[in-house]
Amino acid sequence: MSVPNWNALLPSFEQIEAMPPEKLAAADAFTESSVKTIGFGIAAIGNLLAGAALNEDQGLDPAAVADLGWLLQSLGDLSAKLADTGYGIQERRQAIKRED
């Protein structure tokens, strides 16, 4: 069994090509919103991590830092795939407009 990959849940370019215009518009809005949300979330995590690193009394738990690293890697991969998917959706919407 392969490792689950949430990026695989996003539509492929072939699936985007088959989407009707109204579904393309909804998918476009979703990807744009999701990319922004993930970006702001990653920035917030960075802010919290920097603040924790400067706190000399508590320090950082190495296991928590490792878990955070894996989370950021996963979010970065998802963000890149969302941006790629959004680009494909926008390209398809432009192609439909040119056909009309």
Distance bins in CASP14 RR format, pairs under 12 A and 6 or more apart:
PFRMAT RR
TARGET T0000
AUTHOR 0000-0000-0000
RMODE 2
METHOD distances of the structure
MODEL  1
2 8 0 0 0 0 1 0 0 0 0 0 0
3 74 0 0 0 0 0 1 0 0 0 0 0
4 74 0 0 0 0 0 1 0 0 0 0 0
5 74 0 0 0 0 1 0 0 0 0 0 0
5 77 0 0 0 0 1 0 0 0 0 0 0
5 78 0 0 0 0 1 0 0 0 0 0 0
5 81 0 0 0 0 1 0 0 0 0 0 0
6 34 0 0 0 0 0 1 0 0 0 0 0
6 38 0 0 0 0 0 1 0 0 0 0 0
6 74 1 0 0 1 0 0 0 0 0 0 0
6 75 0 0 0 0 0 1 0 0 0 0 0
6 76 0 0 0 0 0 1 0 0 0 0 0
6 77 0 0 0 0 1 0 0 0 0 0 0
6 78 1 0 0 1 0 0 0 0 0 0 0
6 79 0 0 0 0 0 1 0 0 0 0 0
6 81 0 0 0 0 1 0 0 0 0 0 0
6 82 0 0 0 0 0 1 0 0 0 0 0
7 74 0 0 0 0 1 0 0 0 0 0 0
7 75 0 0 0 0 0 1 0 0 0 0 0
7 76 0 0 0 0 1 0 0 0 0 0 0
7 77 1 0 0 1 0 0 0 0 0 0 0
7 78 1 0 1 0 0 0 0 0 0 0 0
7 79 0 0 0 0 1 0 0 0 0 0 0
7 80 0 0 0 0 1 0 0 0 0 0 0
7 81 1 0 1 0 0 0 0 0 0 0 0
7 82 0 0 0 0 1 0 0 0 0 0 0
7 83 0 0 0 0 0 1 0 0 0 0 0
7 84 0 0 0 0 1 0 0 0 0 0 0
7 85 0 0 0 0 1 0 0 0 0 0 0
8 15 0 0 0 0 0 1 0 0 0 0 0
8 77 0 0 0 0 0 1 0 0 0 0 0
8 78 0 0 0 0 0 1 0 0 0 0 0
8 81 0 0 0 0 1 0 0 0 0 0 0
8 85 0 0 0 0 0 1 0 0 0 0 0
9 15 0 0 0 0 0 1 0 0 0 0 0
9 78 0 0 0 0 1 0 0 0 0 0 0
9 81 0 0 0 0 1 0 0 0 0 0 0
9 82 0 0 0 0 0 1 0 0 0 0 0
9 85 0 0 0 0 0 1 0 0 0 0 0
10 16 0 0 0 0 1 0 0 0 0 0 0
10 27 0 0 0 0 1 0 0 0 0 0 0
10 30 0 0 0 0 0 1 0 0 0 0 0
10 31 0 0 0 0 1 0 0 0 0 0 0
10 34 0 0 0 0 1 0 0 0 0 0 0
10 35 0 0 0 0 0 1 0 0 0 0 0
10 77 0 0 0 0 0 1 0 0 0 0 0
10 78 0 0 0 0 1 0 0 0 0 0 0
10 79 0 0 0 0 0 1 0 0 0 0 0
10 80 0 0 0 0 0 1 0 0 0 0 0
10 81 1 0 1 0 0 0 0 0 0 0 0
10 82 1 0 0 1 0 0 0 0 0 0 0
10 83 0 0 0 0 0 1 0 0 0 0 0
10 84 0 0 0 0 1 0 0 0 0 0 0
10 85 1 0 1 0 0 0 0 0 0 0 0
10 86 0 0 0 0 1 0 0 0 0 0 0
10 87 0 0 0 0 0 1 0 0 0 0 0
10 88 0 0 0 0 0 1 0 0 0 0 0
10 89 0 0 0 0 0 1 0 0 0 0 0
11 17 0 0 0 0 1 0 0 0 0 0 0
11 18 0 0 0 0 1 0 0 0 0 0 0
11 19 1 0 0 1 0 0 0 0 0 0 0
11 23 0 0 0 0 1 0 0 0 0 0 0
11 24 0 0 0 0 1 0 0 0 0 0 0
11 26 0 0 0 0 0 1 0 0 0 0 0
11 27 1 0 0 1 0 0 0 0 0 0 0
11 28 0 0 0 0 0 1 0 0 0 0 0
11 30 0 0 0 0 0 1 0 0 0 0 0
11 31 0 0 0 0 1 0 0 0 0 0 0
11 81 0 0 0 0 0 1 0 0 0 0 0
11 82 0 0 0 0 0 1 0 0 0 0 0
11 84 0 0 0 0 0 1 0 0 0 0 0
11 85 1 0 0 1 0 0 0 0 0 0 0
11 86 0 0 0 0 1 0 0 0 0 0 0
11 88 0 0 0 0 1 0 0 0 0 0 0
11 89 0 0 0 0 1 0 0 0 0 0 0
11 92 0 0 0 0 0 1 0 0 0 0 0
12 18 0 0 0 0 1 0 0 0 0 0 0
12 19 0 0 0 0 0 1 0 0 0 0 0
12 81 0 0 0 0 0 1 0 0 0 0 0
12 84 0 0 0 0 0 1 0 0 0 0 0
12 85 0 0 0 0 1 0 0 0 0 0 0
12 88 0 0 0 0 0 1 0 0 0 0 0
12 89 0 0 0 0 0 1 0 0 0 0 0
12 92 0 0 0 0 0 1 0 0 0 0 0
13 19 0 0 0 0 0 1 0 0 0 0 0
13 81 0 0 0 0 0 1 0 0 0 0 0
13 84 0 0 0 0 1 0 0 0 0 0 0
13 85 0 0 0 0 1 0 0 0 0 0 0
13 86 0 0 0 0 0 1 0 0 0 0 0
13 87 0 0 0 0 1 0 0 0 0 0 0
13 88 1 0 0 1 0 0 0 0 0 0 0
13 89 0 0 0 0 1 0 0 0 0 0 0
13 91 0 0 0 0 1 0 0 0 0 0 0
13 92 0 0 0 0 1 0 0 0 0 0 0
13 95 0 0 0 0 0 1 0 0 0 0 0
14 88 0 0 0 0 0 1 0 0 0 0 0
14 92 0 0 0 0 0 1 0 0 0 0 0
15 23 0 0 0 0 0 1 0 0 0 0 0
15 24 0 0 0 0 0 1 0 0 0 0 0
15 27 0 0 0 0 1 0 0 0 0 0 0
15 85 0 0 0 0 1 0 0 0 0 0 0
15 88 0 0 0 0 0 1 0 0 0 0 0
15 89 0 0 0 0 0 1 0 0 0 0 0
15 92 0 0 0 0 0 1 0 0 0 0 0
16 23 0 0 0 0 1 0 0 0 0 0 0
16 24 1 0 0 1 0 0 0 0 0 0 0
16 27 1 0 0 1 0 0 0 0 0 0 0
16 28 0 0 0 0 0 1 0 0 0 0 0
16 31 0 0 0 0 0 1 0 0 0 0 0
16 84 0 0 0 0 0 1 0 0 0 0 0
16 85 1 0 0 1 0 0 0 0 0 0 0
16 86 0 0 0 0 1 0 0 0 0 0 0
16 87 0 0 0 0 1 0 0 0 0 0 0
16 88 1 0 1 0 0 0 0 0 0 0 0
16 89 1 0 1 0 0 0 0 0 0 0 0
16 90 0 0 0 0 1 0 0 0 0 0 0
16 91 0 0 0 0 1 0 0 0 0 0 0
16 92 1 0 1 0 0 0 0 0 0 0 0
16 93 0 0 0 0 1 0 0 0 0 0 0
16 95 0 0 0 0 0 1 0 0 0 0 0
16 96 0 0 0 0 0 1 0 0 0 0 0
17 23 0 0 0 0 0 1 0 0 0 0 0
17 24 0 0 0 0 1 0 0 0 0 0 0
17 88 0 0 0 0 1 0 0 0 0 0 0
17 89 0 0 0 0 0 1 0 0 0 0 0
17 91 0 0 0 0 1 0 0 0 0 0 0
17 92 1 0 0 1 0 0 0 0 0 0 0
17 93 0 0 0 0 0 1 0 0 0 0 0
17 95 0 0 0 0 1 0 0 0 0 0 0
17 96 0 0 0 0 0 1 0 0 0 0 0
18 24 0 0 0 0 0 1 0 0 0 0 0
18 27 0 0 0 0 0 1 0 0 0 0 0
18 92 0 0 0 0 1 0 0 0 0 0 0
19 25 0 0 0 0 1 0 0 0 0 0 0
19 26 0 0 0 0 1 0 0 0 0 0 0
19 27 1 0 0 1 0 0 0 0 0 0 0
19 28 0 0 0 0 1 0 0 0 0 0 0
19 85 0 0 0 0 0 1 0 0 0 0 0
19 86 0 0 0 0 0 1 0 0 0 0 0
19 88 0 0 0 0 0 1 0 0 0 0 0
19 89 1 0 0 1 0 0 0 0 0 0 0
19 92 1 0 0 1 0 0 0 0 0 0 0
19 93 0 0 0 0 1 0 0 0 0 0 0
19 95 0 0 0 0 0 1 0 0 0 0 0
19 96 0 0 0 0 1 0 0 0 0 0 0
20 26 0 0 0 0 0 1 0 0 0 0 0
20 27 0 0 0 0 0 1 0 0 0 0 0
20 92 0 0 0 0 0 1 0 0 0 0 0
20 93 0 0 0 0 0 1 0 0 0 0 0
20 96 0 0 0 0 1 0 0 0 0 0 0
21 27 0 0 0 0 0 1 0 0 0 0 0
21 28 0 0 0 0 0 1 0 0 0 0 0
21 89 0 0 0 0 0 1 0 0 0 0 0
21 92 0 0 0 0 1 0 0 0 0 0 0
21 93 1 0 0 1 0 0 0 0 0 0 0
21 94 0 0 0 0 0 1 0 0 0 0 0
21 95 0 0 0 0 0 1 0 0 0 0 0
21 96 1 0 1 0 0 0 0 0 0 0 0
21 97 0 0 0 0 1 0 0 0 0 0 0
21 99 0 0 0 0 0 1 0 0 0 0 0
21 100 0 0 0 0 1 0 0 0 0 0 0
22 28 0 0 0 0 0 1 0 0 0 0 0
22 29 0 0 0 0 0 1 0 0 0 0 0
22 93 0 0 0 0 0 1 0 0 0 0 0
22 96 0 0 0 0 0 1 0 0 0 0 0
23 29 0 0 0 0 0 1 0 0 0 0 0
23 30 0 0 0 0 0 1 0 0 0 0 0
23 89 0 0 0 0 1 0 0 0 0 0 0
23 92 0 0 0 0 0 1 0 0 0 0 0
23 93 0 0 0 0 0 1 0 0 0 0 0
23 96 0 0 0 0 0 1 0 0 0 0 0
24 30 0 0 0 0 0 1 0 0 0 0 0
24 31 0 0 0 0 0 1 0 0 0 0 0
24 85 0 0 0 0 0 1 0 0 0 0 0
24 86 0 0 0 0 1 0 0 0 0 0 0
24 88 0 0 0 0 1 0 0 0 0 0 0
24 89 1 0 1 0 0 0 0 0 0 0 0
24 90 0 0 0 0 1 0 0 0 0 0 0
24 91 0 0 0 0 0 1 0 0 0 0 0
24 92 1 0 1 0 0 0 0 0 0 0 0
24 93 1 0 1 0 0 0 0 0 0 0 0
24 94 0 0 0 0 0 1 0 0 0 0 0
24 95 0 0 0 0 0 1 0 0 0 0 0
24 96 1 0 0 1 0 0 0 0 0 0 0
24 97 0 0 0 0 0 1 0 0 0 0 0
25 31 0 0 0 0 0 1 0 0 0 0 0
25 32 0 0 0 0 0 1 0 0 0 0 0
25 86 0 0 0 0 0 1 0 0 0 0 0
25 89 0 0 0 0 1 0 0 0 0 0 0
25 90 0 0 0 0 0 1 0 0 0 0 0
25 92 0 0 0 0 0 1 0 0 0 0 0
25 93 1 0 0 1 0 0 0 0 0 0 0
25 96 0 0 0 0 0 1 0 0 0 0 0
25 97 0 0 0 0 0 1 0 0 0 0 0
26 32 0 0 0 0 0 1 0 0 0 0 0
26 33 0 0 0 0 0 1 0 0 0 0 0
26 86 0 0 0 0 0 1 0 0 0 0 0
26 89 0 0 0 0 1 0 0 0 0 0 0
26 93 0 0 0 0 0 1 0 0 0 0 0
27 33 0 0 0 0 0 1 0 0 0 0 0
27 34 0 0 0 0 0 1 0 0 0 0 0
27 82 0 0 0 0 0 1 0 0 0 0 0
27 85 1 0 0 1 0 0 0 0 0 0 0
27 86 1 0 0 1 0 0 0 0 0 0 0
27 87 0 0 0 0 0 1 0 0 0 0 0
27 88 0 0 0 0 1 0 0 0 0 0 0
27 89 1 0 1 0 0 0 0 0 0 0 0
27 90 0 0 0 0 1 0 0 0 0 0 0
27 92 0 0 0 0 1 0 0 0 0 0 0
27 93 0 0 0 0 1 0 0 0 0 0 0
28 34 0 0 0 0 0 1 0 0 0 0 0
28 35 0 0 0 0 0 1 0 0 0 0 0
28 82 0 0 0 0 0 1 0 0 0 0 0
28 85 0 0 0 0 1 0 0 0 0 0 0
28 86 1 0 0 1 0 0 0 0 0 0 0
28 87 0 0 0 0 0 1 0 0 0 0 0
28 88 0 0 0 0 1 0 0 0 0 0 0
28 89 1 0 1 0 0 0 0 0 0 0 0
28 90 1 0 0 1 0 0 0 0 0 0 0
28 91 0 0 0 0 0 1 0 0 0 0 0
28 92 0 0 0 0 1 0 0 0 0 0 0
28 93 1 0 0 1 0 0 0 0 0 0 0
28 94 0 0 0 0 0 1 0 0 0 0 0
28 96 0 0 0 0 0 1 0 0 0 0 0
29 35 0 0 0 0 0 1 0 0 0 0 0
29 36 0 0 0 0 0 1 0 0 0 0 0
29 86 0 0 0 0 0 1 0 0 0 0 0
29 89 0 0 0 0 1 0 0 0 0 0 0
29 90 0 0 0 0 0 1 0 0 0 0 0
29 93 0 0 0 0 0 1 0 0 0 0 0
30 36 0 0 0 0 0 1 0 0 0 0 0
30 37 0 0 0 0 0 1 0 0 0 0 0
30 82 0 0 0 0 1 0 0 0 0 0 0
30 85 0 0 0 0 1 0 0 0 0 0 0
30 86 0 0 0 0 1 0 0 0 0 0 0
30 89 0 0 0 0 1 0 0 0 0 0 0
31 37 0 0 0 0 0 1 0 0 0 0 0
31 38 0 0 0 0 0 1 0 0 0 0 0
31 78 0 0 0 0 0 1 0 0 0 0 0
31 79 0 0 0 0 0 1 0 0 0 0 0
31 80 0 0 0 0 0 1 0 0 0 0 0
31 81 0 0 0 0 1 0 0 0 0 0 0
31 82 1 0 1 0 0 0 0 0 0 0 0
31 83 1 0 0 1 0 0 0 0 0 0 0
31 84 0 0 0 0 1 0 0 0 0 0 0
31 85 1 0 1 0 0 0 0 0 0 0 0
31 86 1 0 1 0 0 0 0 0 0 0 0
31 87 0 0 0 0 1 0 0 0 0 0 0
31 88 0 0 0 0 1 0 0 0 0 0 0
31 89 1 0 0 1 0 0 0 0 0 0 0
31 90 0 0 0 0 1 0 0 0 0 0 0
31 93 0 0 0 0 0 1 0 0 0 0 0
32 38 0 0 0 0 0 1 0 0 0 0 0
32 39 0 0 0 0 0 1 0 0 0 0 0
32 79 0 0 0 0 0 1 0 0 0 0 0
32 82 0 0 0 0 1 0 0 0 0 0 0
32 83 0 0 0 0 1 0 0 0 0 0 0
32 85 0 0 0 0 0 1 0 0 0 0 0
32 86 1 0 0 1 0 0 0 0 0 0 0
32 87 0 0 0 0 0 1 0 0 0 0 0
32 89 0 0 0 0 1 0 0 0 0 0 0
32 90 0 0 0 0 1 0 0 0 0 0 0
33 39 0 0 0 0 0 1 0 0 0 0 0
33 40 0 0 0 0 0 1 0 0 0 0 0
33 82 0 0 0 0 1 0 0 0 0 0 0
33 86 0 0 0 0 0 1 0 0 0 0 0
34 40 0 0 0 0 0 1 0 0 0 0 0
34 41 0 0 0 0 0 1 0 0 0 0 0
34 75 0 0 0 0 0 1 0 0 0 0 0
34 76 0 0 0 0 0 1 0 0 0 0 0
34 78 0 0 0 0 1 0 0 0 0 0 0
34 79 0 0 0 0 1 0 0 0 0 0 0
34 80 0 0 0 0 0 1 0 0 0 0 0
34 81 0 0 0 0 0 1 0 0 0 0 0
34 82 1 0 1 0 0 0 0 0 0 0 0
34 83 0 0 0 0 1 0 0 0 0 0 0
34 85 0 0 0 0 1 0 0 0 0 0 0
34 86 0 0 0 0 1 0 0 0 0 0 0
35 41 0 0 0 0 0 1 0 0 0 0 0
35 42 0 0 0 0 0 1 0 0 0 0 0
35 75 0 0 0 0 0 1 0 0 0 0 0
35 76 0 0 0 0 0 1 0 0 0 0 0
35 78 0 0 0 0 1 0 0 0 0 0 0
35 79 1 0 1 0 0 0 0 0 0 0 0
35 80 0 0 0 0 1 0 0 0 0 0 0
35 81 0 0 0 0 1 0 0 0 0 0 0
35 82 1 0 1 0 0 0 0 0 0 0 0
35 83 1 0 1 0 0 0 0 0 0 0 0
35 84 0 0 0 0 0 1 0 0 0 0 0
35 85 0 0 0 0 1 0 0 0 0 0 0
35 86 1 0 0 1 0 0 0 0 0 0 0
35 87 0 0 0 0 0 1 0 0 0 0 0
35 89 0 0 0 0 0 1 0 0 0 0 0
36 42 0 0 0 0 0 1 0 0 0 0 0
36 43 0 0 0 0 0 1 0 0 0 0 0
36 79 0 0 0 0 1 0 0 0 0 0 0
36 82 0 0 0 0 1 0 0 0 0 0 0
36 83 0 0 0 0 0 1 0 0 0 0 0
37 43 0 0 0 0 0 1 0 0 0 0 0
37 44 0 0 0 0 0 1 0 0 0 0 0
37 75 0 0 0 0 0 1 0 0 0 0 0
37 78 0 0 0 0 0 1 0 0 0 0 0
37 79 0 0 0 0 1 0 0 0 0 0 0
37 82 0 0 0 0 1 0 0 0 0 0 0
38 44 0 0 0 0 0 1 0 0 0 0 0
38 45 0 0 0 0 0 1 0 0 0 0 0
38 71 0 0 0 0 0 1 0 0 0 0 0
38 72 0 0 0 0 0 1 0 0 0 0 0
38 74 0 0 0 0 0 1 0 0 0 0 0
38 75 1 0 1 0 0 0 0 0 0 0 0
38 76 1 0 0 1 0 0 0 0 0 0 0
38 77 0 0 0 0 0 1 0 0 0 0 0
38 78 1 0 0 1 0 0 0 0 0 0 0
38 79 1 0 1 0 0 0 0 0 0 0 0
38 80 0 0 0 0 1 0 0 0 0 0 0
38 81 0 0 0 0 0 1 0 0 0 0 0
38 82 1 0 0 1 0 0 0 0 0 0 0
38 83 0 0 0 0 1 0 0 0 0 0 0
39 45 0 0 0 0 1 0 0 0 0 0 0
39 46 0 0 0 0 0 1 0 0 0 0 0
39 72 0 0 0 0 0 1 0 0 0 0 0
39 75 0 0 0 0 1 0 0 0 0 0 0
39 76 0 0 0 0 1 0 0 0 0 0 0
39 78 0 0 0 0 0 1 0 0 0 0 0
39 79 1 0 0 1 0 0 0 0 0 0 0
39 80 0 0 0 0 0 1 0 0 0 0 0
39 82 0 0 0 0 0 1 0 0 0 0 0
39 83 0 0 0 0 0 1 0 0 0 0 0
40 46 0 0 0 0 0 1 0 0 0 0 0
40 47 0 0 0 0 0 1 0 0 0 0 0
40 75 0 0 0 0 0 1 0 0 0 0 0
40 79 0 0 0 0 0 1 0 0 0 0 0
41 47 0 0 0 0 1 0 0 0 0 0 0
41 48 0 0 0 0 1 0 0 0 0 0 0
41 49 0 0 0 0 0 1 0 0 0 0 0
41 71 0 0 0 0 0 1 0 0 0 0 0
41 72 0 0 0 0 1 0 0 0 0 0 0
41 75 1 0 0 1 0 0 0 0 0 0 0
41 76 0 0 0 0 0 1 0 0 0 0 0
41 78 0 0 0 0 0 1 0 0 0 0 0
41 79 0 0 0 0 1 0 0 0 0 0 0
42 48 0 0 0 0 0 1 0 0 0 0 0
42 49 0 0 0 0 0 1 0 0 0 0 0
42 68 0 0 0 0 0 1 0 0 0 0 0
42 69 0 0 0 0 0 1 0 0 0 0 0
42 71 0 0 0 0 1 0 0 0 0 0 0
42 72 1 0 0 1 0 0 0 0 0 0 0
42 73 0 0 0 0 0 1 0 0 0 0 0
42 74 0 0 0 0 0 1 0 0 0 0 0
42 75 1 0 1 0 0 0 0 0 0 0 0
42 76 1 0 0 1 0 0 0 0 0 0 0
42 77 0 0 0 0 0 1 0 0 0 0 0
42 78 0 0 0 0 0 1 0 0 0 0 0
42 79 1 0 0 1 0 0 0 0 0 0 0
42 80 0 0 0 0 0 1 0 0 0 0 0
43 49 0 0 0 0 0 1 0 0 0 0 0
43 50 0 0 0 0 0 1 0 0 0 0 0
43 72 0 0 0 0 0 1 0 0 0 0 0
43 75 0 0 0 0 0 1 0 0 0 0 0
43 79 0 0 0 0 0 1 0 0 0 0 0
44 50 0 0 0 0 0 1 0 0 0 0 0
44 51 0 0 0 0 0 1 0 0 0 0 0
44 72 0 0 0 0 0 1 0 0 0 0 0
44 75 0 0 0 0 0 1 0 0 0 0 0
45 51 0 0 0 0 0 1 0 0 0 0 0
45 52 0 0 0 0 0 1 0 0 0 0 0
45 64 0 0 0 0 0 1 0 0 0 0 0
45 65 0 0 0 0 0 1 0 0 0 0 0
45 67 0 0 0 0 0 1 0 0 0 0 0
45 68 1 0 0 1 0 0 0 0 0 0 0
45 69 0 0 0 0 1 0 0 0 0 0 0
45 71 1 0 0 1 0 0 0 0 0 0 0
45 72 1 0 0 1 0 0 0 0 0 0 0
45 75 0 0 0 0 1 0 0 0 0 0 0
45 76 0 0 0 0 0 1 0 0 0 0 0
46 52 0 0 0 0 1 0 0 0 0 0 0
46 53 0 0 0 0 1 0 0 0 0 0 0
46 65 0 0 0 0 0 1 0 0 0 0 0
46 68 0 0 0 0 1 0 0 0 0 0 0
46 69 0 0 0 0 0 1 0 0 0 0 0
46 71 0 0 0 0 0 1 0 0 0 0 0
46 72 0 0 0 0 1 0 0 0 0 0 0
46 75 0 0 0 0 0 1 0 0 0 0 0
47 53 0 0 0 0 0 1 0 0 0 0 0
47 54 0 0 0 0 0 1 0 0 0 0 0
48 54 0 0 0 0 0 1 0 0 0 0 0
48 55 0 0 0 0 0 1 0 0 0 0 0
48 60 0 0 0 0 0 1 0 0 0 0 0
48 64 0 0 0 0 0 1 0 0 0 0 0
48 65 0 0 0 0 0 1 0 0 0 0 0
48 68 0 0 0 0 1 0 0 0 0 0 0
48 72 0 0 0 0 0 1 0 0 0 0 0
49 55 0 0 0 0 0 1 0 0 0 0 0
49 59 0 0 0 0 0 1 0 0 0 0 0
49 60 1 0 0 1 0 0 0 0 0 0 0
49 61 0 0 0 0 0 1 0 0 0 0 0
49 64 0 0 0 0 1 0 0 0 0 0 0
49 65 1 0 0 1 0 0 0 0 0 0 0
49 67 0 0 0 0 0 1 0 0 0 0 0
49 68 1 0 0 1 0 0 0 0 0 0 0
49 69 0 0 0 0 1 0 0 0 0 0 0
49 71 0 0 0 0 0 1 0 0 0 0 0
49 72 0 0 0 0 1 0 0 0 0 0 0
50 60 0 0 0 0 0 1 0 0 0 0 0
51 58 0 0 0 0 0 1 0 0 0 0 0
51 59 0 0 0 0 0 1 0 0 0 0 0
51 60 0 0 0 0 1 0 0 0 0 0 0
52 58 1 0 0 1 0 0 0 0 0 0 0
52 59 1 0 0 1 0 0 0 0 0 0 0
52 60 1 0 1 0 0 0 0 0 0 0 0
52 61 0 0 0 0 1 0 0 0 0 0 0
52 64 0 0 0 0 1 0 0 0 0 0 0
52 65 0 0 0 0 1 0 0 0 0 0 0
52 68 0 0 0 0 1 0 0 0 0 0 0
53 59 1 0 0 1 0 0 0 0 0 0 0
53 60 1 0 0 1 0 0 0 0 0 0 0
53 61 0 0 0 0 0 1 0 0 0 0 0
53 64 0 0 0 0 0 1 0 0 0 0 0
53 65 0 0 0 0 1 0 0 0 0 0 0
53 68 0 0 0 0 0 1 0 0 0 0 0
54 60 0 0 0 0 0 1 0 0 0 0 0
58 64 0 0 0 0 0 1 0 0 0 0 0
59 65 0 0 0 0 1 0 0 0 0 0 0
60 66 0 0 0 0 0 1 0 0 0 0 0
60 67 0 0 0 0 0 1 0 0 0 0 0
60 68 0 0 0 0 1 0 0 0 0 0 0
60 69 0 0 0 0 0 1 0 0 0 0 0
61 67 0 0 0 0 1 0 0 0 0 0 0
61 68 0 0 0 0 1 0 0 0 0 0 0
62 68 0 0 0 0 0 1 0 0 0 0 0
62 69 0 0 0 0 0 1 0 0 0 0 0
63 69 0 0 0 0 0 1 0 0 0 0 0
63 70 0 0 0 0 0 1 0 0 0 0 0
64 70 0 0 0 0 0 1 0 0 0 0 0
64 71 0 0 0 0 0 1 0 0 0 0 0
65 71 0 0 0 0 0 1 0 0 0 0 0
65 72 0 0 0 0 0 1 0 0 0 0 0
66 72 0 0 0 0 0 1 0 0 0 0 0
66 73 0 0 0 0 0 1 0 0 0 0 0
67 73 0 0 0 0 0 1 0 0 0 0 0
67 74 0 0 0 0 0 1 0 0 0 0 0
68 74 0 0 0 0 0 1 0 0 0 0 0
68 75 0 0 0 0 0 1 0 0 0 0 0
69 75 0 0 0 0 1 0 0 0 0 0 0
69 76 0 0 0 0 0 1 0 0 0 0 0
70 76 0 0 0 0 0 1 0 0 0 0 0
70 77 0 0 0 0 0 1 0 0 0 0 0
71 77 0 0 0 0 0 1 0 0 0 0 0
71 78 0 0 0 0 0 1 0 0 0 0 0
72 78 0 0 0 0 0 1 0 0 0 0 0
72 79 0 0 0 0 0 1 0 0 0 0 0
73 79 0 0 0 0 0 1 0 0 0 0 0
73 80 0 0 0 0 0 1 0 0 0 0 0
74 80 0 0 0 0 0 1 0 0 0 0 0
74 81 0 0 0 0 0 1 0 0 0 0 0
75 81 0 0 0 0 0 1 0 0 0 0 0
75 82 0 0 0 0 0 1 0 0 0 0 0
76 82 0 0 0 0 1 0 0 0 0 0 0
76 83 0 0 0 0 1 0 0 0 0 0 0
76 84 0 0 0 0 0 1 0 0 0 0 0
77 83 0 0 0 0 0 1 0 0 0 0 0
77 84 0 0 0 0 0 1 0 0 0 0 0
78 84 0 0 0 0 0 1 0 0 0 0 0
78 85 0 0 0 0 0 1 0 0 0 0 0
79 85 0 0 0 0 0 1 0 0 0 0 0
79 86 0 0 0 0 0 1 0 0 0 0 0
80 86 0 0 0 0 0 1 0 0 0 0 0
80 87 0 0 0 0 0 1 0 0 0 0 0
81 87 0 0 0 0 0 1 0 0 0 0 0
81 88 0 0 0 0 0 1 0 0 0 0 0
82 88 0 0 0 0 0 1 0 0 0 0 0
82 89 0 0 0 0 0 1 0 0 0 0 0
83 89 0 0 0 0 0 1 0 0 0 0 0
83 90 0 0 0 0 0 1 0 0 0 0 0
84 90 0 0 0 0 0 1 0 0 0 0 0
84 91 0 0 0 0 0 1 0 0 0 0 0
85 91 0 0 0 0 0 1 0 0 0 0 0
85 92 0 0 0 0 0 1 0 0 0 0 0
86 92 0 0 0 0 1 0 0 0 0 0 0
86 93 0 0 0 0 1 0 0 0 0 0 0
86 94 0 0 0 0 0 1 0 0 0 0 0
87 93 0 0 0 0 0 1 0 0 0 0 0
87 94 0 0 0 0 0 1 0 0 0 0 0
88 94 0 0 0 0 1 0 0 0 0 0 0
88 95 0 0 0 0 1 0 0 0 0 0 0
89 95 0 0 0 0 0 1 0 0 0 0 0
89 96 0 0 0 0 0 1 0 0 0 0 0
90 96 0 0 0 0 0 1 0 0 0 0 0
90 97 0 0 0 0 0 1 0 0 0 0 0
91 97 0 0 0 0 0 1 0 0 0 0 0
91 98 0 0 0 0 0 1 0 0 0 0 0
92 98 0 0 0 0 0 1 0 0 0 0 0
92 99 0 0 0 0 0 1 0 0 0 0 0
93 99 0 0 0 0 0 1 0 0 0 0 0
93 100 0 0 0 0 0 1 0 0 0 0 0
94 100 0 0 0 0 0 1 0 0 0 0 0
END
